[in-house]
Amino acid sequence: MEYTTLGTTGMEVSRLCLGCMSFGSSDWREWVLEDEESKEILERAIDLGINFFDTANMYSRGESERILGDALAEFDYQQEAVVATKVYHPMRDDDPNSGGLSRKTIEQELAASRERLGVDTIDLYQIHRWDDETPIETTMRALDDAVRRGHVRYVGASSMWAHQFAEALHTSDKLGLDRFVTMQNHYNLVYREEEREMLPLCEKEDIGVLPWSPLARGYLTRPHEDIDATTRGEAEEHMYNHPYREGGGTEINERVAELAAEKGVTMAQIALAWLLHKEWVDAPIIGTTSVEHLEQAVEALDISLSASDMAYLEEPYEPVPVSGHT
């Protein structure tokens, strides 16, 4: 395993972050793994040297956090692990204050996340999306208070417009509050709109970058004509709300397959290697439902792509509609 310093935090994290959206309850999503299967993957991740885990309160309505917390305790890995979770999406249909980024929401949902994870302090607490209904000053003050109470070590953000992220950073600096240290954004070979404004902003401000959906929800793991044959591809229509098949996406998919065949590796490994070669990326967030795919992801760290390989993969890309901010 390789490690890197996460933004300006000083924390050393594995170059791959294990995303825990696939751990929880199959009642929430058909492809989600229950306790024992989830813990098998988490145990193997620890064996492979992964020390960075990302979840969210809304994943299986809290079950993902619980499983992650139980597994880290069971494997005696709580001290070594860097744990990240998120807040924003509604947790309870009958409680309008269980979602959003008000002080009330942040305080009550943070307390619930800490309890499910079984920790006093969460390493990285992220806002899952931007809240148009709550002034950013209110949100940043609540997050700063959480840091000062020792309930959170660092705060981060996820997909939003670059001007919103800049406003949040400016607000923190102006008021002397803890600022966001990471950006978890939508970024992969077939969705590169973040390169226009968000990624240059992150580079300028020394923000750690944690791309979600590095494999484009599976679109970069197999030939495009085979996507619908998978359980997730068939069950999760949300994939088609992202413009992966547009803007040269189909040709990029074919070039990933071609390069993978040439190098004797999988398409997923090529797609991950591309991200790992991007200087502004700290740690892609990988989600998996099998130990085999986890091991293959780790092997992608050893794949070297030449400048011509990178250019060949990138060349067909054309602008697509912005996706992932909601």
C-alpha positions in Angstrom: 0.0 0.0 0.0 1.1 3.6 -0.7 0.3 6.5 1.6 -0.1 10.2 1.2 -0.7 13.2 3.3 -4.3 14.2 3.2 -4.4 17.9 2.1 -3.0 20.1 4.9 -4.1 17.8 7.7 -0.8 16.1 8.3 -2.7 12.7 8.5 -1.3 9.9 6.4 -3.9 8.0 4.5 -3.8 5.1 2.1 -3.8 6.1 -1.6 -7.1 4.2 -1.9 -10.0 5.1 0.4 -12.6 2.3 0.9 -16.1 3.7 0.4 -18.7 2.0 2.6 -21.9 2.7 0.6 -22.1 -1.0 -0.3 -22.2 -2.1 3.4 -25.5 -2.0 5.3 -28.8 -3.4 4.3 -30.1 -4.9 1.0 -33.5 -3.4 1.9 -31.9 0.0 1.1 -30.3 -1.0 -2.2 -30.5 -4.5 -3.8 -26.7 -4.7 -4.2 -25.8 -3.7 -0.6 -24.0 -6.3 1.5 -25.2 -7.3 5.0 -23.0 -7.6 8.1 -20.8 -10.7 7.6 -20.0 -10.1 3.9 -19.2 -6.4 4.7 -16.9 -7.3 7.5 -15.1 -9.8 5.3 -14.2 -7.0 2.8 -13.3 -4.6 5.6 -11.0 -7.2 7.2 -9.2 -7.8 3.9 -8.9 -4.0 3.3 -7.1 -3.7 6.6 -4.8 -6.6 5.7 -4.0 -4.8 2.4 -3.0 -1.7 4.3 -6.0 0.5 3.7 -6.4 2.8 6.7 -8.9 5.3 5.2 -12.7 4.6 5.3 -15.5 6.8 4.0 -19.2 6.4 4.8 -22.2 8.6 5.4 -25.1 8.7 7.8 -27.6 8.2 4.9 -26.0 5.0 3.6 -28.6 2.3 4.6 -30.0 4.9 7.0 -27.0 4.5 9.4 -26.3 0.8 9.0 -23.2 1.4 7.1 -21.7 3.5 9.9 -22.7 0.8 12.4 -21.1 -2.0 10.4 -17.9 0.0 9.9 -17.7 0.9 13.6 -18.3 -2.7 14.7 -15.7 -4.0 12.2 -13.0 -1.6 13.3 -13.7 -2.5 17.0 -13.7 -6.3 16.2 -10.5 -6.1 14.3 -8.9 -3.7 16.9 -8.2 -1.1 14.3 -10.0 1.9 15.7 -6.9 3.8 16.6 -5.1 3.3 13.3 -8.2 4.0 11.1 -9.0 7.3 9.5 -12.7 7.5 9.4 -14.8 9.9 7.4 -18.6 10.3 7.3 -21.1 12.8 6.1 -24.2 14.8 6.9 -26.9 16.5 4.8 -29.5 14.0 3.4 -32.6 13.4 5.4 -32.4 10.4 7.8 -36.0 10.2 8.9 -39.1 10.8 6.8 -41.0 12.2 9.8 -38.3 14.6 11.0 -37.6 17.6 8.6 -34.6 18.5 10.8 -32.9 15.2 10.2 -31.5 16.6 6.9 -29.8 19.8 5.7 -27.0 21.7 7.3 -28.6 23.7 10.1 -26.9 23.8 13.5 -29.7 21.5 14.9 -29.2 19.0 12.1 -25.4 18.9 12.4 -25.4 18.6 16.1 -28.0 15.8 16.4 -26.8 13.8 13.4 -23.1 14.1 14.4 -24.1 12.7 17.8 -25.9 9.8 16.1 -23.0 9.1 13.7 -20.4 9.1 16.6 -22.6 6.6 18.5 -23.0 4.3 15.5 -19.3 4.4 14.7 -18.4 3.8 18.3 -15.9 6.7 18.4 -15.5 9.9 20.5 -14.0 11.8 17.6 -14.7 11.5 13.8 -11.5 12.1 11.8 -13.2 13.8 8.8 -16.8 15.1 8.9 -18.1 16.2 5.5 -21.1 18.0 4.3 -22.6 15.7 1.7 -24.1 18.5 -0.4 -24.6 22.3 -0.4 -27.7 23.5 1.6 -29.4 26.5 -0.1 -31.7 27.0 2.9 -29.0 27.5 5.5 -26.4 30.4 5.4 -22.9 29.0 5.0 -21.8 31.0 8.0 -24.3 29.1 10.2 -23.0 25.8 8.9 -19.3 26.7 9.3 -19.9 27.9 12.8 -21.6 24.7 13.8 -18.8 22.6 12.2 -16.1 24.7 13.9 -17.8 24.2 17.3 -17.8 20.4 16.6 -14.0 20.6 16.1 -13.5 22.7 19.3 -15.6 20.2 21.3 -13.3 17.4 20.1 -16.1 15.6 18.3 -14.5 16.1 14.9 -10.8 16.5 13.8 -11.3 18.0 10.4 -14.2 19.1 8.2 -14.6 18.5 4.5 -17.1 19.0 1.7 -18.6 17.1 -1.3 -19.9 18.0 -4.7 -20.9 21.6 -5.2 -20.1 24.5 -7.5 -16.6 26.0 -7.3 -18.0 29.4 -6.4 -19.9 27.9 -3.4 -16.7 26.1 -2.2 -14.8 29.4 -2.5 -17.5 31.2 -0.5 -17.3 28.6 2.2 -13.5 28.9 2.4 -13.7 32.7 2.4 -16.3 32.6 5.2 -14.1 30.4 7.4 -11.0 32.6 6.8 -13.0 35.8 7.5 -14.5 34.5 10.7 -11.4 32.6 11.9 -13.2 29.2 11.7 -11.9 25.8 10.8 -12.0 25.5 7.1 -12.8 22.6 4.8 -9.7 20.6 4.2 -11.0 18.1 1.6 -13.3 18.0 -1.4 -15.1 14.8 -2.3 -16.2 15.3 -5.8 -17.5 13.5 -8.9 -14.4 12.8 -11.1 -13.4 10.0 -13.4 -12.3 9.4 -17.0 -15.8 9.9 -18.5 -16.7 12.8 -16.2 -14.0 15.5 -16.1 -16.0 18.7 -15.7 -14.3 19.2 -12.3 -11.1 20.1 -14.2 -12.5 23.5 -15.2 -12.8 25.2 -11.9 -13.1 22.9 -8.8 -9.8 21.1 -9.2 -7.7 24.2 -9.9 -9.3 25.8 -6.9 -8.5 22.8 -4.7 -4.9 22.9 -6.0 -4.5 26.6 -5.2 -6.0 26.2 -1.7 -4.1 22.9 -0.8 -7.4 21.0 -0.5 -7.2 17.2 -0.4 -9.2 15.7 -3.3 -11.2 12.4 -2.8 -13.0 11.5 -6.1 -16.2 9.6 -5.7 -17.4 7.2 -8.4 -13.9 6.7 -9.8 -15.2 3.9 -11.9 -18.3 5.8 -13.1 -20.7 3.5 -11.2 -19.2 0.5 -13.0 -19.3 2.1 -16.5 -15.5 1.9 -16.7 -15.3 -1.7 -15.4 -16.6 -3.6 -18.5 -17.5 -3.0 -22.1 -20.4 -0.5 -22.4 -22.7 -3.0 -24.1 -22.4 -5.3 -21.0 -23.3 -2.8 -18.3 -27.0 -3.7 -18.2 -26.1 -7.3 -17.4 -24.9 -6.5 -13.9 -27.0 -6.4 -10.8 -26.1 -2.8 -10.1 -26.3 -1.7 -13.7 -29.8 -3.2 -14.0 -31.1 -2.1 -10.6 -29.7 1.4 -10.3 -31.1 3.6 -13.0 -29.4 6.6 -11.3 -26.3 5.7 -13.3 -28.1 6.9 -16.4 -28.6 10.3 -14.8 -24.9 10.8 -15.2 -23.7 11.6 -18.7 -21.2 8.8 -18.9 -22.2 7.7 -22.3 -22.1 11.2 -23.7 -19.2 13.5 -24.6 -17.0 10.7 -26.0 -17.8 8.3 -23.1 -18.5 5.3 -25.3 -15.2 5.7 -27.1 -13.3 6.2 -23.8 -14.9 3.0 -22.5 -13.6 1.2 -25.6 -10.1 2.7 -25.2 -10.0 1.6 -21.6 -10.9 -1.9 -22.7 -8.2 -1.8 -25.4 -5.4 -0.6 -23.1 -6.4 -3.1 -20.4 -6.1 -5.9 -22.9 -2.7 -4.7 -24.0 -1.4 -4.5 -20.4 -3.1 -7.7 -19.2 -5.1 -6.0 -16.5 -8.8 -5.2 -15.9 -10.6 -2.1 -17.2 -11.2 -1.0 -13.6 -7.5 -1.1 -12.9 -6.8 1.2 -15.9 -9.5 3.6 -14.8 -8.1 3.8 -11.3 -4.5 4.0 -12.5 -5.5 7.1 -14.5 -6.9 8.8 -11.4 -3.8 7.8 -9.4 -1.6 9.5 -12.0 -3.4 12.8 -11.5 -1.3 15.0 -9.2 -4.3 16.7 -7.6 -5.9 13.4 -6.5 -5.1 12.3 -2.9 -7.2 9.1 -2.7 -10.0 7.8 -5.0 -12.9 6.4 -3.0 -13.4 2.8 -4.2 -16.6 0.9 -3.5 -16.7 -2.8 -3.8 -18.9 -5.9 -3.1 -16.2 -8.5 -3.5 -12.8 -9.2 -2.0 -11.5 -10.0 -5.5 -12.3 -6.5 -6.8 -10.8 -4.9 -3.7 -7.5 -6.8 -4.3 -7.5 -5.8 -8.0 -8.0 -2.1 -7.0 -5.0 -2.3 -4.7 -3.0 -3.9 -7.6 -3.8 -0.8 -9.7 -1.3 1.1 -7.6 1.5 -0.8 -9.4 0.2 0.1 -12.9 2.3 2.7 -14.8 0.7 4.7 -17.5 2.9 6.7 -19.9 2.1 10.2 -21.0 0.9 8.8 -24.3 -1.4 6.3 -22.5 -2.9 9.1 -20.5 -3.4 11.2 -23.6 -4.9 8.3 -25.5 -7.5 7.7 -22.8 -8.3 11.4 -22.5 -8.5 12.5 -26.1 -12.1 11.5 -26.9 -13.5 13.5 -24.0 -15.9 16.3 -24.8 -17.8 18.6 -22.4 -20.9 17.1 -20.8 -23.6 18.6 -18.4 -22.5 19.1 -14.8 -23.7 16.1 -12.7 -23.6 15.1 -9.1 -24.3 18.3 -7.2 -27.7 17.1 -5.9 
